[in-house]
Amino acid sequence: QVQLVESGGGLVQAGGSLRLSCATSGRTFSSYGMGWFRQAPGNERELVGTISRSTGSTYYADSVKGRFTISRDNAENTVYLQMNDVKPEDTAVYYCAARQSAGWGYWGQGTQVTVSS
């Protein structure tokens, strides 16, 4: 079992930066692949990006590629989402998730990010 708690959301102006954190419980954080998702009002939840459990390789959705960076600190059991050059369309509730095998089995409660134009 792992519990996930996101933080760092808030209001930011377009073009600004924000860093989200996802703190996890449990002793096996390094065995989980981690991901960030977001959901805007009226939209389905979408994948923002992922980071692997072993090599730390990353994947990003085209909409955030070059602007967002995912990193993880296995010693601190935390995964981060650095958001740069944010746009109003980045406004959403952001969720972190964890997986060990198939499927994202663990989710945080979400943190709101609002980008003003």
C-alpha positions as a Markdown table, in Angstrom:
| # | Residue | x | y | z |
|---|---|---|---|---|
| 1 | Gln | 0.0 | 0.0 | 0.0 |
| 2 | Val | 1.1 | 3.6 | -0.7 |
| 3 | Gln | -0.5 | 6.8 | 0.1 |
| 4 | Leu | 0.0 | 9.9 | -2.0 |
| 5 | Val | -0.3 | 13.6 | -0.9 |
| 6 | Glu | 0.0 | 16.4 | -3.5 |
| 7 | Ser | 1.0 | 19.9 | -2.6 |
| 8 | Gly | 2.2 | 23.1 | -4.3 |
| 9 | Gly | -0.9 | 24.1 | -6.3 |
| 10 | Gly | -2.2 | 27.6 | -6.4 |
| 11 | Leu | -2.8 | 30.6 | -8.6 |
| 12 | Val | -0.1 | 31.6 | -11.1 |
| 13 | Gln | 0.1 | 34.1 | -14.0 |
| 14 | Ala | 0.6 | 32.9 | -17.5 |
| 15 | Gly | 4.3 | 32.5 | -18.2 |
| 16 | Gly | 5.1 | 31.8 | -14.6 |
| 17 | Ser | 6.3 | 28.7 | -12.8 |
| 18 | Leu | 5.0 | 26.3 | -10.2 |
| 19 | Arg | 6.4 | 23.2 | -8.6 |
| 20 | Leu | 4.1 | 20.4 | -7.4 |
| 21 | Ser | 5.2 | 17.8 | -5.0 |
| 22 | Cys | 3.8 | 14.4 | -4.3 |
| 23 | Ala | 4.9 | 12.9 | -1.0 |
| 24 | Thr | 4.4 | 9.2 | -0.5 |
| 25 | Ser | 4.2 | 6.8 | 2.4 |
| 26 | Gly | 5.6 | 3.3 | 2.5 |
| 27 | Arg | 9.0 | 1.8 | 2.3 |
| 28 | Thr | 9.0 | 0.8 | -1.3 |
| 29 | Phe | 8.6 | 4.1 | -3.2 |
| 30 | Ser | 11.5 | 3.2 | -5.5 |
| 31 | Ser | 9.6 | 0.2 | -6.7 |
| 32 | Tyr | 6.8 | 2.4 | -8.1 |
| 33 | Gly | 6.5 | 4.0 | -11.4 |
| 34 | Met | 5.0 | 7.5 | -10.9 |
| 35 | Gly | 2.8 | 9.7 | -13.0 |
| 36 | Trp | 1.1 | 13.1 | -13.0 |
| 37 | Phe | -2.4 | 13.5 | -14.4 |
| 38 | Arg | -4.7 | 16.5 | -14.6 |
| 39 | Gln | -8.4 | 17.1 | -15.0 |
| 40 | Ala | -10.0 | 20.3 | -16.1 |
| 41 | Pro | -13.7 | 21.0 | -15.6 |
| 42 | Gly | -15.8 | 19.2 | -18.1 |
| 43 | Asn | -12.8 | 17.2 | -19.4 |
| 44 | Glu | -11.6 | 13.7 | -18.8 |
| 45 | Arg | -8.5 | 13.1 | -16.7 |
| 46 | Glu | -5.4 | 13.1 | -18.9 |
| 47 | Leu | -1.9 | 12.0 | -18.5 |
| 48 | Val | 0.7 | 14.8 | -18.1 |
| 49 | Gly | 3.8 | 12.6 | -17.8 |
| 50 | Thr | 5.5 | 9.7 | -16.1 |
| 51 | Ile | 8.8 | 8.7 | -14.6 |
| 52 | Ser | 10.0 | 5.2 | -14.3 |
| 53 | Arg | 10.9 | 3.4 | -11.1 |
| 54 | Ser | 14.4 | 2.3 | -12.1 |
| 55 | Thr | 16.1 | 4.4 | -14.7 |
| 56 | Gly | 14.1 | 7.5 | -14.0 |
| 57 | Ser | 13.3 | 7.8 | -17.7 |
| 58 | Thr | 10.4 | 10.2 | -18.4 |
| 59 | Tyr | 7.5 | 10.6 | -20.8 |
| 60 | Tyr | 5.5 | 13.7 | -21.4 |
| 61 | Ala | 2.3 | 14.6 | -23.2 |
| 62 | Asp | 2.8 | 16.7 | -26.2 |
| 63 | Ser | 0.9 | 19.6 | -24.6 |
| 64 | Val | 3.5 | 20.0 | -21.9 |
| 65 | Lys | 6.7 | 18.7 | -23.5 |
| 66 | Gly | 9.5 | 21.3 | -23.1 |
| 67 | Arg | 7.7 | 23.1 | -20.4 |
| 68 | Phe | 7.1 | 20.6 | -17.6 |
| 69 | Thr | 9.7 | 18.3 | -15.9 |
| 70 | Ile | 9.1 | 15.3 | -13.7 |
| 71 | Ser | 11.7 | 14.2 | -11.2 |
| 72 | Arg | 11.8 | 11.9 | -8.2 |
| 73 | Asp | 13.8 | 11.8 | -5.0 |
| 74 | Asn | 13.8 | 8.2 | -3.8 |
| 75 | Ala | 15.5 | 9.1 | -0.6 |
| 76 | Glu | 12.6 | 11.5 | 0.2 |
| 77 | Asn | 9.9 | 9.3 | -1.3 |
| 78 | Thr | 8.7 | 12.3 | -3.3 |
| 79 | Val | 8.0 | 13.0 | -6.9 |
| 80 | Tyr | 7.9 | 16.5 | -8.4 |
| 81 | Leu | 6.3 | 18.3 | -11.3 |
| 82 | Gln | 8.1 | 21.5 | -12.3 |
| 83 | Met | 5.8 | 23.6 | -14.4 |
| 84 | Asn | 7.4 | 26.4 | -16.4 |
| 85 | Asp | 5.9 | 28.8 | -18.9 |
| 86 | Val | 2.4 | 27.9 | -17.8 |
| 87 | Lys | -0.6 | 28.7 | -19.9 |
| 88 | Pro | -4.3 | 29.2 | -19.0 |
| 89 | Glu | -5.1 | 25.8 | -20.6 |
| 90 | Asp | -2.9 | 24.2 | -17.9 |
| 91 | Thr | -5.6 | 25.1 | -15.4 |
| 92 | Ala | -6.8 | 21.8 | -13.8 |
| 93 | Val | -6.7 | 19.6 | -10.7 |
| 94 | Tyr | -3.4 | 17.8 | -10.8 |
| 95 | Tyr | -3.1 | 14.3 | -9.4 |
| 96 | Cys | -0.1 | 12.1 | -8.8 |
| 97 | Ala | -0.4 | 8.3 | -9.2 |
| 98 | Ala | 1.7 | 5.2 | -8.6 |
| 99 | Arg | 1.9 | 1.8 | -10.2 |
| 100 | Gln | 3.9 | -1.3 | -9.8 |
| 101 | Ser | 2.6 | -3.4 | -12.6 |
| 102 | Ala | -0.3 | -2.9 | -15.0 |
| 103 | Gly | -2.5 | 0.1 | -14.2 |
| 104 | Trp | -2.3 | 3.1 | -11.9 |
| 105 | Gly | -3.5 | 1.6 | -8.6 |
| 106 | Tyr | -2.8 | 4.5 | -6.2 |
| 107 | Trp | -3.9 | 8.1 | -6.4 |
| 108 | Gly | -3.5 | 11.3 | -4.5 |
| 109 | Gln | -6.4 | 13.6 | -3.7 |
| 110 | Gly | -5.3 | 16.3 | -6.2 |
| 111 | Thr | -4.1 | 19.9 | -6.0 |
| 112 | Gln | -5.7 | 22.8 | -7.9 |
| 113 | Val | -3.6 | 24.8 | -10.4 |
| 114 | Thr | -5.1 | 27.9 | -11.8 |
| 115 | Val | -3.3 | 29.9 | -14.5 |
| 116 | Ser | -4.5 | 33.5 | -15.0 |
| 117 | Ser | -4.1 | 35.2 | -18.4 |
